[in-house]
Amino acid sequence: MSETRKLAAILAADVVGYSRLAGVDEDRTLARLRALRSDLVDPTIAVHIGRVVKRTGDGALVEFRSVVDAVRCAIEVQNAMLERNAGVPPDRRIEFRIGIHIGDIVEESDGDLMGDGINIAARLEGIAEPNGIYLSGAAYEQVRDKLKEQFADLGEKELKNIARPVRVYRVAFDRHIASVSTVPDLSGGRLAPPDKPSIAVLPFQNMSGDPEQEYFGDGIAEDIITALSKLRGFFVIARNSTFAYKGRAPDIRQVARELGVRYVLEGSVRKGGERLRVTGQLIDSASGSHIWAERYDRPATDIFALQDEITANVVAAIEPQLYAAENLRLQSRPPESLDAWGCVVRAMPFIWTWVSQVDDTGINLLKRAIELDPGYARAHSLLAWIFATRVTLGNMDYEWGMSHGLVVAQRAIDLDPEDPWAHMAAGYVYTLSRRFGPAVEELNEALQRNPSFAYARAILAVAYGYAGLAEEGYRQLEIARQLSPRDYSQAANFSIEGLCHLVAYRYEEAVTAERRAVQLRPDFGSAWRTLAASAGLAGDLEIARPALAECKRLQPGISIAWVEKYYPLIHTEDRSRYIEGLRSAGLE
């Protein structure tokens, strides 16, 4: 088994007195722990760019890029746990203890970590007090001047199976939360709403029996997702994961388990004549109770005011304190024309297919939306996206597509600088133009405006992959997958994974990922191309040659000259290896 050494920040955590809690009520304890992981722990780790290396029943081992990220993550989790445990009897509280160390570790080929760096973090966790965070001296030196928190020096400690004593520091929390009265929980032990509510918005069901009205329900659900995602306090599952349930009648608790969320919003749309009736209900998956339900009857032309009203009510149900603020209203920029909005929604299936296509329906719909409403930023950003996608699939002239894509993307930013889609589209065009700096800048702008934007996170992974930064690309891809765990465009994620493996010389892993991509999307031209290159580099011509044949079917004009001139890999060495793989597959 191959292995590599590296320096990493390691966080080890477990539940204090887990055996006692499980002995009293194992099923209830496991359910609470799973809910904590999905609502609090895993989203917080993702926000701070951590990687869960392994879980040990009640514990976890997490790798971070820096000690600062690890400590911030630990503090956020422990503060949230103190608030959640307020009012819960001491013998029923779930409390974590955490140890953090930075040191030399060994990473095995399966991603597992070994070595003294791991052992020290685990031993620190073992001596930590309930709700405590203990740092080694090495970790403390990395954060002492970078965080506002105070640290208590506990001196040198002998740790089990560690040769030399280790200097230990404790994060000195403000413990005012812990002093809250511990009156028995009269609610039956239900978890308090998480600090960062996690929510999935299912596609609204069309009750009209008219297929033409599907876009009403889809559009309302998507606008709610977008509006909720702009709130940094929310962990919002991406559209493509929730739309995987379209046309089904799933059990809400099953949806919540599969997507890792606490709250689920579902609803329906019924149109009769010029009237539109929308119903919605917000469900707490932990208890199965309805937090909020409402029905709206409005003229069909008042769809945008209706969407704002629904969104405001959802937010008010989850975060009541926000509703108390005067004139609270989620602001969005819908087009003035319902027809323009409808054109954009109807163009969506032609945008996210990730397959080679000559059908211009999507482009024509977006152009029509812009004709109807020239100030509609979203229509411009999606048009820029589809131009860039056509270029990378080899179905549009590179020079024309890139130049027009950049112009349209910049127009979207000018129209609405706060729209994350506009910055994402610009970042994608820059990525395909081998302009890494502007690409990352625009994609980070998108993520600042919508931290739950899985698409932008995936495109950031692409940008890092093309720049030769495979590990950072893979890290960004994992975050995107967590934000959107059931994304119907996961074929693109597999292809991005394959690109990162290829750049990192992991050709067999690249072949595996790209094969999964084309199995999901048989007409995914760029995935076939990278599959042919990866298999060629791996020396597997039985896979490489048929893959190249499929690539040529979808991109008849592909050649070594086209790849050299237009393929987005920035570094000449990476591009030369890619071309070498394609030559082995038979490309001339």
Summary of the structure (lengths in Angstrom):
residues: 588
radius of gyration: 25.6
end to end distance: 36.9
largest distance: 79.5
contacts: 2059
relative contact order: 0.06
helix: 55%
strand: 16%
